[in-house]
Amino acid sequence: MTAGSFVSESPEPSEHSAPSAPSAPSAPTEPFESFAPLESLAPADPADLRERALKALTAARIRTAGLTDAVTDEDLTAQHSPLMSPLVWDLAHIGNQEELWLLRRVGGREAMHPEIDPLYDAFEHPRSERPKLPLLGPAEARRYAADVRGRVFDLLERTPLEGTALLDSGFAFGMIAQHEQQHDETMLITHQLRRGAPVLTAPYPAPPPGPPPAVSEVLVPGGPFTMGTSAEPWALDNERPAHVRETGPFRIDTVPVTNAAYQAFIADGGYLDSRWWAPEGFEQVRRHGIGAPLFWYREAGQWLRRRFGVTEPVPDAEPVLHVSWYEADAYARWAGRRLPTEAEWEKAARHDPATGRSTRYPWGDADPTPAHANLGQRHLRPAPAGSYPAGASPLGVRQLIGDVWEWTSSDFLPYPGFRAFPYREYSEVFFGPEYKVLRGGSFAVDPVACRGTFRNWDLPVRRQIFSGFRTASDV
């Protein structure tokens, strides 16, 4: 087994392996109205709301088609890793969730194919078992998803986007657009795990437009700030409600930890020294012979990696990718630092010390553009550390949004005043010490599913996800 090999070092995955993905609706729960929102950031005009939902749904479907049309039917139905579903399962699951929530729950329509609901319930069948199910074939899955989408577009034109928590500001349509984009990221992970010739292409990110940041870390002042949101119309339940959180002063890296910095950890025997590791993490390293990030291997004195079917030298300047929480935590200890808490990460990303406001993104309230962040699968890799100065926070922290999901030290827990919505299985069943929080998104995340309050979570052993990290320290 090579240094970065990974086949089944993790336990059987929960449905949550890429960003959170809604499953079949259980009984509805207490809606968002209990939160008394501060303000609405959504367009007030119903036509604008419909246009926003239409664009989000269309962009997601274009991406889904690109990920599923790029491979043969044999690749669509194959399971490329026991950690992931066959791509054809994701494709039909996207259509099934859209039918469940929009056509049935919002539109009140009869089920189109009720017999397939159990096949695409993410909680009913573990991923390792899904290839054995009588799934829709590629052509059937495409037709089903397209049929559902046509009916949804008709529903969107006719449905008032107000009056219930699911309809207000088009929330249900936004939730489904986010769900599809989250599964697109899951499918992109499957593409990375797939063996064979490259089938996906994208341009390299542009080099940073100016010099790297002048300092390697910044001081974030202590004090209160507003964490979470009660205003973002398409925010999901675990991001809510907005509440005051206090942090002490801390320092945080200006950019994510790079491949070059991580190689120094490897070269210093970081994977061999139990001092740096949580006991469970060091046991994983020993049991599975892990000695580098997933997809890395060493040949002729050089670190190489496999990236979407391409073998290439590991680029020193990129943020390190495909590391577990245990690896990120060990590196931080080795460096004499630590991972930031989730609250510290969000404060560094959203709080403006000059105004006292928490903004939607590090750069302010405006939606992301290509100048701000590496999002939306425009590239198939992180941009070099120090990129996107236009996306920096008021304190000068860069690349907090996009490029790599960033591990934090925090367990995935509810905010004070949390209310599950629209059903418990979206977030509530995952709360607890088993899952660690990741923040900020990655190059594989679409802007509709990425904001300064967005919370991702996963098991600390996970490495197939597009995960990296930055470090922090106490003052």
C-alpha positions as CSV (number, residue, x, y, z in Angstrom):
1,M,0.0,0.0,0.0
2,T,1.5,3.3,-1.0
3,A,1.9,6.2,1.4
4,G,-1.4,7.9,0.6
5,S,-3.5,4.8,-0.1
6,F,-7.1,4.6,1.1
7,V,-9.6,2.0,0.3
8,S,-11.8,1.3,3.4
9,E,-10.0,2.8,6.3
10,S,-13.3,4.5,7.4
11,P,-16.3,2.9,9.0
12,E,-19.4,2.4,6.9
13,P,-20.3,5.9,5.8
14,S,-23.3,7.7,6.9
15,E,-25.2,9.5,4.1
16,H,-23.3,12.5,5.1
17,S,-20.0,12.3,3.2
18,A,-19.9,15.4,1.1
19,P,-21.9,18.5,2.1
20,S,-25.2,17.7,3.8
21,A,-27.9,16.3,1.6
22,P,-31.6,16.1,2.4
23,S,-33.3,12.7,2.5
24,A,-36.9,11.7,2.4
25,P,-39.1,14.0,4.4
26,S,-40.2,12.8,7.8
27,A,-42.9,14.5,9.7
28,P,-42.6,18.3,9.4
29,T,-41.0,20.1,12.3
30,E,-41.4,23.5,13.8
31,P,-40.8,26.0,11.0
32,F,-38.5,29.0,10.8
33,E,-41.2,31.5,11.7
34,S,-40.2,30.9,15.4
35,F,-37.0,32.8,14.7
36,A,-38.3,36.3,14.1
37,P,-35.9,37.1,11.2
38,L,-33.8,40.2,11.4
39,E,-34.3,41.2,7.8
40,S,-34.7,39.5,4.4
41,L,-31.9,39.4,1.9
42,A,-34.1,37.8,-0.7
43,P,-35.6,39.9,-3.6
44,A,-39.1,41.0,-2.6
45,D,-40.5,40.8,-6.1
46,P,-42.0,37.3,-6.8
47,A,-40.7,37.5,-10.4
48,D,-37.1,38.0,-9.1
49,L,-37.5,35.1,-6.6
50,R,-38.7,32.8,-9.4
51,E,-35.8,33.9,-11.6
52,R,-33.4,33.2,-8.8
53,A,-34.8,29.8,-8.2
54,L,-34.9,29.0,-12.0
55,K,-31.3,29.9,-12.4
56,A,-30.2,27.9,-9.4
57,L,-32.1,24.8,-10.5
58,T,-30.9,25.1,-14.1
59,A,-27.3,25.6,-13.1
60,A,-27.4,22.5,-10.9
61,R,-29.0,20.4,-13.7
62,I,-26.4,21.5,-16.2
63,R,-23.7,20.4,-13.8
64,T,-25.4,17.1,-13.1
65,A,-25.6,16.3,-16.8
66,G,-21.9,17.1,-17.2
67,L,-20.9,14.7,-14.4
68,T,-23.1,11.9,-15.6
69,D,-22.8,12.3,-19.4
70,A,-18.9,12.2,-19.1
71,V,-18.8,8.5,-18.4
72,T,-20.2,5.3,-20.0
73,D,-23.3,3.6,-18.7
74,E,-21.0,0.9,-17.2
75,D,-19.2,3.6,-15.2
76,L,-22.5,5.1,-14.1
77,T,-23.7,1.8,-12.7
78,A,-20.4,0.7,-11.2
79,Q,-19.5,1.4,-7.5
80,H,-16.1,3.0,-7.7
81,S,-15.6,2.9,-3.9
82,P,-17.6,1.3,-1.1
83,L,-17.6,4.8,0.4
84,M,-19.7,6.2,-2.4
85,S,-22.9,5.3,-4.3
86,P,-23.0,4.4,-8.0
87,L,-23.4,7.6,-10.0
88,V,-26.7,6.4,-11.3
89,W,-28.0,6.2,-7.8
90,D,-27.2,9.9,-7.2
91,L,-28.8,10.9,-10.5
92,A,-32.1,9.2,-9.6
93,H,-32.0,10.3,-6.0
94,I,-31.7,13.9,-7.1
95,G,-34.9,13.5,-9.1
96,N,-36.7,11.6,-6.3
97,Q,-35.9,14.2,-3.7
98,E,-37.1,16.9,-6.1
99,E,-40.4,15.0,-6.6
100,L,-40.8,14.4,-2.9
101,W,-40.3,18.0,-1.7
102,L,-41.5,20.1,-4.6
103,L,-44.2,18.1,-6.5
104,R,-45.6,16.2,-3.5
105,R,-45.0,18.4,-0.5
106,V,-45.3,21.8,-2.1
107,G,-47.5,21.0,-5.1
108,G,-49.7,18.4,-3.4
109,R,-49.4,16.0,-6.4
110,E,-49.6,12.2,-6.4
111,A,-46.4,10.2,-6.4
112,M,-45.1,9.5,-9.9
113,H,-43.3,6.2,-8.9
114,P,-43.9,5.5,-5.2
115,E,-42.4,2.1,-5.6
116,I,-38.9,3.6,-6.0
117,D,-39.0,5.8,-2.9
118,P,-37.3,3.2,-0.7
119,L,-34.5,2.6,-3.2
120,Y,-33.5,6.3,-3.0
121,D,-34.0,6.9,0.7
122,A,-30.5,7.7,1.9
123,F,-31.1,6.4,5.4
124,E,-32.6,3.1,4.4
125,H,-29.7,1.6,2.4
126,P,-26.0,2.1,3.2
127,R,-23.9,3.1,0.2
128,S,-22.1,-0.2,0.1
129,E,-25.4,-2.0,-0.5
130,R,-26.8,0.3,-3.2
131,P,-25.3,-1.5,-6.2
132,K,-27.4,-4.6,-5.3
133,L,-30.7,-2.7,-5.4
134,P,-33.0,-2.8,-8.4
135,L,-32.1,0.8,-9.3
136,L,-33.3,2.7,-12.4
137,G,-30.9,2.3,-15.3
138,P,-29.0,5.3,-16.8
139,A,-31.7,6.0,-19.4
140,E,-34.6,5.5,-17.0
141,A,-32.9,7.7,-14.4
142,R,-32.3,10.5,-16.9
143,R,-35.9,10.4,-18.1
144,Y,-37.3,10.4,-14.5
145,A,-35.1,13.3,-13.5
146,A,-36.1,15.3,-16.6
147,D,-39.8,14.5,-16.2
148,V,-39.7,15.7,-12.6
149,R,-37.8,18.9,-13.6
150,G,-40.3,19.8,-16.3
151,R,-43.2,19.5,-13.8
152,V,-41.2,21.5,-11.2
153,F,-40.7,24.4,-13.7
154,D,-44.5,24.4,-14.2
155,L,-45.0,24.4,-10.5
156,L,-42.5,27.3,-10.0
157,E,-44.4,29.5,-12.4
158,R,-47.8,28.9,-10.6
159,T,-46.9,28.7,-6.9
160,P,-47.0,31.8,-4.7
161,L,-43.7,32.1,-2.9
162,E,-45.1,33.0,0.4
163,G,-47.5,31.9,3.1
164,T,-45.7,28.9,4.6
165,A,-42.1,28.3,5.8
166,L,-41.4,26.0,2.8
167,L,-42.7,28.6,0.3
168,D,-41.4,31.9,1.9
169,S,-38.7,33.4,-0.3
170,G,-38.8,30.2,-2.4
171,F,-37.1,28.2,0.4
172,A,-38.1,24.8,-0.9
173,F,-36.8,25.5,-4.4
174,G,-33.6,26.9,-3.0
175,M,-33.2,23.8,-0.7
176,I,-33.6,21.5,-3.7
177,A,-31.1,23.5,-5.8
178,Q,-28.6,23.2,-2.9
179,H,-29.4,19.5,-2.5
180,E,-28.6,18.8,-6.2
181,Q,-25.4,20.8,-6.0
182,Q,-24.4,18.9,-2.9
183,H,-24.9,15.7,-4.7
184,D,-22.9,17.1,-7.6
185,E,-20.0,17.5,-5.2
186,T,-20.5,14.0,-4.0
187,M,-20.4,12.7,-7.6
188,L,-17.3,14.8,-8.2
189,I,-15.7,12.9,-5.3
190,T,-16.7,9.7,-7.0
191,H,-15.0,10.9,-10.2
192,Q,-11.8,11.4,-8.2
193,L,-12.1,7.9,-6.7
194,R,-12.8,6.4,-10.1
195,R,-9.9,4.6,-11.9
196,G,-9.4,5.1,-15.6
197,A,-8.6,7.8,-18.2
198,P,-9.5,11.4,-17.4
199,V,-13.0,12.4,-18.5
200,L,-13.3,15.8,-16.8
201,T,-11.4,18.9,-17.8
202,A,-11.2,22.5,-16.5
203,P,-8.7,25.3,-16.8
204,Y,-6.1,25.9,-14.2
205,P,-6.8,28.7,-11.7
206,A,-5.0,31.9,-12.7
207,P,-1.9,32.7,-10.6
208,P,-2.4,35.2,-7.8
209,P,-2.6,38.7,-9.3
210,G,-0.1,40.2,-6.8
211,P,2.4,39.3,-4.2
212,P,1.5,36.9,-1.4
213,P,0.2,38.3,1.9
214,A,2.9,40.1,3.8
215,V,2.1,38.3,7.0
216,S,1.5,34.6,7.6
217,E,-1.1,35.1,10.3
218,V,-3.4,37.8,11.6
219,L,-4.7,38.8,15.0
220,V,-8.5,38.6,15.5
221,P,-9.5,40.7,18.4
222,G,-11.5,39.1,21.3
223,G,-15.0,40.0,22.1
224,P,-18.6,39.2,20.9
225,F,-19.8,38.8,17.3
226,T,-22.9,37.5,15.6
227,M,-22.7,33.9,14.6
228,G,-25.2,32.1,12.3
229,T,-28.1,33.8,10.5
230,S,-31.7,34.5,10.9
231,A,-31.8,36.6,7.7
232,E,-30.4,34.4,4.9
233,P,-33.6,33.2,3.1
234,W,-32.1,29.9,1.8
235,A,-30.0,29.1,4.9
236,L,-30.5,25.6,6.3
237,D,-31.6,24.8,9.8
238,N,-28.2,24.2,11.3
239,E,-27.0,27.7,10.3
240,R,-29.9,29.2,12.3
241,P,-30.6,31.2,14.4
242,A,-28.3,34.2,14.6
243,H,-26.8,34.5,18.1
244,V,-24.1,36.3,19.9
245,R,-20.9,34.3,20.5
246,E,-17.8,35.5,22.4
247,T,-14.2,34.5,21.6
248,G,-10.9,35.5,23.1
249,P,-8.2,37.0,20.9
250,F,-6.5,34.6,18.6
251,R,-4.3,34.4,15.6
252,I,-5.3,32.6,12.4
253,D,-3.3,31.7,9.2
254,T,-3.7,34.2,6.4
255,V,-3.9,31.3,3.9
256,P,-4.7,27.6,4.1
257,V,-1.8,25.2,4.9
258,T,0.0,24.4,1.6
259,N,1.4,21.1,0.2
260,A,4.9,22.4,0.7
261,A,4.2,23.0,4.4
262,Y,2.6,19.7,4.8
263,Q,5.5,17.9,3.1
264,A,7.7,19.3,5.9
265,F,5.5,17.6,8.4
266,I,5.9,14.3,6.5
267,A,9.7,14.7,6.1
268,D,10.0,15.3,9.9
269,G,8.4,11.9,10.6
270,G,5.0,13.4,11.4
271,Y,3.2,10.2,10.6
272,L,5.5,8.1,12.8
273,D,5.4,10.2,16.0
274,S,2.4,9.5,18.2
275,R,3.0,12.7,20.1
276,W,1.1,14.7,17.5
277,W,-1.9,12.4,17.0
278,A,-5.2,11.7,18.7
279,P,-5.0,8.1,19.7
280,E,-7.8,7.1,17.3
281,G,-6.1,8.9,14.5
282,F,-2.7,7.3,15.1
283,E,-4.4,3.9,15.2
284,Q,-5.8,4.6,11.8
285,V,-2.4,5.6,10.5
286,R,-0.8,2.4,11.8
287,R,-3.5,0.0,10.8
288,H,-3.8,1.3,7.2
289,G,-0.2,2.3,6.5
290,I,-1.1,5.9,5.9
291,G,1.9,8.2,5.4
292,A,0.6,11.1,3.2
293,P,-2.6,12.7,2.1
294,L,-5.0,10.5,0.1
295,F,-4.0,10.0,-3.6
296,W,-0.3,11.0,-2.9
297,Y,2.6,8.6,-3.5
298,R,6.3,8.9,-3.7
299,E,8.3,7.9,-6.8
300,A,11.9,8.6,-7.7
301,G,12.3,11.0,-4.7
302,Q,9.3,13.1,-5.7
303,W,5.7,13.4,-4.4
304,L,3.1,12.7,-7.0
305,R,-0.7,12.6,-6.9
306,R,-3.6,11.3,-8.9
307,R,-6.2,14.0,-9.7
308,F,-9.2,13.1,-11.7
309,G,-7.3,10.5,-13.6
310,V,-4.2,12.7,-14.2
311,T,-0.9,11.8,-12.4
312,E,1.1,15.0,-11.7
313,P,3.7,16.3,-9.2
314,V,2.2,17.6,-6.0
315,P,2.2,21.4,-6.5
316,D,3.9,23.1,-3.5
317,A,1.8,26.3,-3.6
318,E,-1.7,24.7,-3.5
319,P,-3.6,24.2,-0.2
320,V,-3.2,20.6,0.9
321,L,-6.2,18.5,0.0
322,H,-7.7,15.1,1.0
323,V,-6.6,15.1,4.6
324,S,-8.6,13.8,7.5
325,W,-9.4,15.7,10.7
326,Y,-6.8,13.6,12.4
327,E,-4.1,14.5,9.9
328,A,-5.0,18.2,10.2
329,D,-5.0,18.1,14.0
330,A,-1.6,16.3,14.0
331,Y,0.0,18.8,11.7
332,A,-1.3,21.7,13.8
333,R,0.2,20.1,17.0
334,W,3.5,19.4,15.2
335,A,3.6,23.1,14.1
336,G,3.0,24.2,17.7
337,R,-0.5,25.5,16.8
338,R,-4.1,24.1,16.8
339,L,-7.1,24.0,14.6
340,P,-9.5,27.0,14.9
341,T,-12.8,26.4,16.6
342,E,-15.9,26.8,14.4
343,A,-16.7,30.1,16.2
344,E,-13.1,31.4,15.5
345,W,-13.3,30.4,11.9
346,E,-16.7,32.2,11.4
347,K,-15.5,35.3,13.3
348,A,-12.4,35.5,11.0
349,A,-14.6,35.0,8.0
350,R,-17.6,37.3,8.7
351,H,-16.9,39.8,11.5
352,D,-15.8,43.3,10.6
353,P,-14.0,44.9,13.6
354,A,-14.5,48.4,12.2
355,T,-18.3,48.2,12.0
356,G,-19.1,45.3,14.4
357,R,-21.2,43.6,11.7
358,S,-21.1,40.0,10.6
359,T,-21.3,40.0,6.8
360,R,-22.5,37.3,4.5
361,Y,-19.0,36.6,3.1
362,P,-15.5,37.7,4.1
363,W,-15.6,40.5,1.4
364,G,-19.1,41.8,2.3
365,D,-22.7,41.0,1.4
366,A,-22.4,40.7,-2.4
367,D,-22.8,37.3,-4.0
368,P,-19.5,35.5,-4.9
369,T,-17.9,36.2,-8.3
370,P,-14.8,34.5,-9.9
371,A,-12.7,37.4,-8.5
372,H,-13.7,36.5,-4.9
373,A,-13.4,32.7,-4.7
374,N,-12.7,29.4,-6.4
375,L,-16.2,27.9,-6.4
376,G,-18.5,26.0,-8.8
377,Q,-16.2,23.5,-10.3
378,R,-14.7,26.2,-12.6
379,H,-11.4,24.5,-11.8
380,L,-10.7,21.0,-10.7
381,R,-8.1,21.9,-8.1
382,P,-7.5,24.6,-5.4
383,A,-5.9,27.9,-6.5
384,P,-2.4,28.7,-5.2
385,A,-2.3,29.9,-1.6
386,G,-2.6,33.7,-1.6
387,S,-5.1,33.9,-4.5
388,Y,-8.2,36.0,-4.6
389,P,-7.2,39.1,-2.7
390,A,-10.6,40.6,-3.6
391,G,-12.2,37.9,-1.4
392,A,-10.1,38.7,1.7
393,S,-11.7,39.4,5.0
394,P,-11.4,42.9,6.6
395,L,-8.4,41.6,8.5
396,G,-6.7,40.3,5.4
397,V,-7.5,36.5,5.7
398,R,-7.7,35.0,2.2
399,Q,-9.4,31.9,0.7
400,L,-11.8,31.4,3.5
401,I,-14.5,30.7,0.9
402,G,-13.8,28.1,-1.8
403,D,-10.7,26.1,-2.7
404,V,-10.8,23.5,0.2
405,W,-13.2,22.7,3.0
406,E,-11.4,23.6,6.2
407,W,-11.5,21.3,9.3
408,T,-12.2,23.0,12.6
409,S,-11.7,21.6,16.1
410,S,-15.4,21.7,16.9
411,D,-17.9,19.0,17.2
412,F,-21.1,19.4,15.1
413,L,-23.6,20.7,17.6
414,P,-26.9,22.8,17.4
415,Y,-26.9,26.5,17.9
416,P,-28.8,27.9,20.9
417,G,-32.5,28.1,19.8
418,F,-32.1,25.5,17.0
419,R,-35.2,24.2,15.4
420,A,-35.1,21.3,13.0
421,F,-36.6,22.3,9.7
422,P,-38.1,20.9,7.5
423,Y,-37.3,17.5,9.1
424,R,-35.0,16.1,11.8
425,E,-32.8,14.0,9.5
426,Y,-31.3,16.9,7.7
427,S,-29.1,18.0,10.7
428,E,-30.4,17.0,14.1
429,V,-29.6,13.3,13.9
430,F,-25.9,14.1,13.2
431,F,-25.4,16.3,16.2
432,G,-22.8,15.0,18.6
433,P,-19.1,14.4,19.1
434,E,-18.8,11.8,16.3
435,Y,-18.7,14.5,13.6
436,K,-16.3,17.4,13.2
437,V,-17.3,20.7,11.5
438,L,-15.8,21.9,8.2
439,R,-16.3,25.4,6.9
440,G,-15.8,27.5,3.8
441,G,-16.6,25.3,0.9
442,S,-14.2,24.0,-1.8
443,F,-13.6,24.4,-5.5
444,A,-16.3,21.7,-5.9
445,V,-19.0,23.7,-4.1
446,D,-21.5,25.9,-6.0
447,P,-22.1,29.4,-4.7
448,V,-25.8,28.5,-4.0
449,A,-24.5,26.0,-1.3
450,C,-21.7,28.1,0.1
451,R,-21.8,31.2,2.4
452,G,-20.1,32.4,5.5
453,T,-22.6,30.7,7.7
454,F,-22.7,27.3,5.9
455,R,-21.8,24.4,8.0
456,N,-20.5,21.1,6.7
457,W,-19.6,18.1,8.9
458,D,-18.1,14.7,8.6
459,L,-16.4,11.9,10.4
460,P,-12.8,12.7,11.5
461,V,-11.4,9.8,9.4
462,R,-12.8,11.2,6.1
463,R,-10.2,11.9,3.4
464,Q,-12.0,11.4,0.1
465,I,-13.7,14.8,0.6
466,F,-12.1,18.0,-0.7
467,S,-10.8,18.9,2.7
468,G,-7.8,21.0,3.9
469,F,-7.3,23.3,6.9
470,R,-5.6,26.3,8.3
471,T,-4.2,26.7,11.8
472,A,-4.7,29.1,14.7
473,S,-3.1,29.9,18.0
474,D,-3.9,31.6,21.3
475,V,-2.6,35.1,22.0
